[in-house]
Amino acid sequence: MAAGVLIVVTLATLLSAYFGGRQSVTVALDVGFSTIRLLVPLLIVLLVQELLSREFDKRYYLCSLTYPRARRNLLLGRFAAVLALVLGLLLALGVLQVGLVQFIAGIYPQATPVALGQPYLIVSVFIALDLLVLTALATLLAVVASTSSFVLIGTFGFMLVARSYGAIVELLGRDAGLVSNAGGYRASLGVLGYLLPDLGALDVRMVALYGKLEFLPADWPWLLLSSLGYAIALLALSMWALQRKRFS
């Protein structure tokens, strides 16, 4: 599955540069980021389903939970395994993208090159934090859900809402004429800010695309800390739920 992600990202990056009319390198890097943020969460869901959901569906716990160790150790071990593979894949994708972008830049040079140094590392860190939150959520859903398909539905539903509500609130603040009763609509969406992390704000690809740190959110330290805290809270809740889970 990881190899498939690498192949798809490679094809998406190269083809987007080929069909991009202007700024081919920037377009290729942009599409590469989008492909990574779409496919890697799918890989997370499939891995969590395989390592945790199947543990309960196939009753493998009849063997794994007979060892003299706490349940949380089983959960943390599976979570660490998924996270290690995901972060390793993200590192491989980062190196692959750098090579592809340099290759494309040699064919389609442009006046304003993309930033592949410190700005690129910053974007990668923010993406890694986004994936950490999704991994923690998928782990929680795998523990509490009765069917493995709910892990896919719940994780992607959470991802879509958490990545989009911040942009919608900002858009309504700029143009209130888009919908009727924009104030009430924006207030309702603003409540989500107290319940969900703003994963959309973690998408800081503009820093690497244009090499300007000004594109970082003004409250980026709080954004990082809140997202990390949210992931830790989800993981702690997963351990608590597994500890209280009763198996038939």
N, C-alpha and C positions, 0 to 999 in steps of 0.2 A: 504493500500500500504506500509506503514511504517512497519507494522507487517510482510508483505511478505519479505521486505528487511532484516529484522532481521532473519527470518527463512533461507533465502538463504545464508546469511553470515555465520550463524551457521553451516549449512550443508557443505558449501565450506571449512570452516576452519577445521572442524573435518575430512572430507573425505581426504583433502589434507595431513593432518598429517598421516592418516592411510596408504595412498599410497606412502608417502615420504620414500625413502630408507634410507637416512641419514639426520641428523639434522631436525627431524620431527617438532619440535617446531618452528624453524626458517621458515621452509616451510609453516607451518600453518599460522603463522603471516603474512608472505609475501602474500600468496593467499588471506587472509582476507583483507589486505590493497587494493589489486587489485580489489576485489569484491566490496568494498565500493566505490572506485573511479569510478567504472563503473555503479553501480546501483543507487547511490544517485543522480547523474546528471539526470538520467532518471526520478526519482521521482520529481526533480525540474521542469523538462519540463512539466510533467503531472499536477503538481500543478499550474504552471503559466498558462497553457492552461485552466484549470478549473476556475481560479480566474480572469484572465484578458482577454484571448481570447474569452471565452464564454460571457464575459461582452459585447463585441462588436458584436459578431456573433448573439447572441440572443436578442440584443438590450435591455439588462438590464439597460444600461446607461440612458434610458428614465425615470427610477425611481431613480437610484443612483445619477445622476448628477443634479437632481432637488433640492437637499438639498442646503442650503446656505453655501457651503464650496468650497474651491479651488479644482481644479482637481488634483493638486499634492498631496493633502491629501488622496484622493482615491488611487492614485498610491502608495504612501509611505505606506499606511496601508496594501495594498495587498502584497507589497514587504516585509514588516516587518513580516507579517503572514507566508509567505513562508519561510523566513530566520529563523524565530523562530522555526518552525517545523523541518527544515533541521538541524539546530544546535542542537536541542534537540535530534533528531534521531542520529546525530553523537556522542553526549555524551553517549547515550544508547548503541550504537555500540562499543564505546571505552570501556565502563565497561564490556560489553558482551565479547569482545575479551580478556580482561585481565583474566576474569574467565575461558574462554575456553583454553587460553594458559597455565594457571596454572594447569588446569585439564589434558591437554595433557602432560605437563611436568612431572606430577606424574606417567603417564603411560610409556612415552618414554623419560626418562631423557637423557640429553646430556651434554657434558663437557663444552660447552660455552653457557650459558643461554642468552636469549634475555633480553633487558633492558626495563622494564615496568615502570620505574620511570620518571625522568625528560626527558630522550630521547623520551619516548613514548608521553609525553605531547607536546614536540616540533613537532613531526610528526603530531599530531592531529591538532595543530594550523596551520601548513602549509596546511593541507588538508582542514581545515575550510576556509582559505583564497582562496583556489582554488574554493571551492563551492560558496563563496561569489561572485567571478568574474562571474561564470557561471549563478548564479541567476540574477545578474544585466544584463547580456547579454540577457537572456531569457525574462526578463521584457521589455527590449528595443524592441526585436523582436515581442513580443506580441502587443506592441503599434503600430509599423509601418507596420507589416505584414498584408496582406489581408486575409490570411488563417491561421488557427491554426496549420496546419501541417508544415508550414515553421518554426515555433518555434522549433519543434523537429529536422528538417533537419539543420537549421542554428546553433542551439546550439551544436549539436553533431559534425557538420562539424568544427565549431570553436574550439571545445574541442580537436578534433583529430589533427588539425594543430598546435594549441598552445602547445600541450603536446609533439609533435614529432619533430618540426622543429629544436629546439635547439640541440637535440641528433643527428639529421642528420648532422647538420653543424659541430658538434664536431667530428663525425665519418669521415666525408670527410676531416677534417683537419688532422686526424691521418693516414688515408689511402686514398690518392688521386687516387689510381688506381681502385677504385670501379666503377667509371663511367668515361666516356670520358668528357673532358673539365670540370674537377672537380672544377677548380677555378671559372669559370663563374657560374656553378651550385650553388656553395657555396655562391657566391656573391648575386645571386638572392634570395636564402633562407635567407641570412642575412638581406635583406630589410624587411623581416617580423618582425625582431626584433624591428623596429621602429613603427610597426603598431599593433603588438599583444604582450601581456604579455607572458613570458616564463613559462607557467604552468608546463612544464616538469621539470623545476628546482625546483618546489615546492614539488616534490616527493622525500622526504628525508628519506624514510623508512629505509635506511641502518643505520641511526643513532640508531633506535630502534632494528633493527635485530642484530646488532653487538655491540651496546653500545659504539660507538665511535663518539664523536662530530666532528672529523676530516672529516666526510663525509658531513658536512654542506657546502654549497657553500661559497666560499671566500667572495662573495659580498652579503651575505644573508640579511643584513639590507636594501640595495638598492632594492633587490628583493622583500622584503615584502612591502616596501613603494611604489614601482612602481606598484605592483599588486593591492594594496589598492587604490592608486590613479586612476588606470584604472577602478576599480569597481565604484568609486565615479563619474568618468567622464561618464561612461555608464548610471548610474542612473540619473545624471543631464540631459543627452541627452534624456533619456526617459521622464522626466518631461517636457522638452521643446517640444518634439514631441507631447505629449498628450495635452499640452496647445494649440498647433496650429492645432490639429487634427479636421477635420470637419466631423460631423456625418450626414448621410443622414436621 
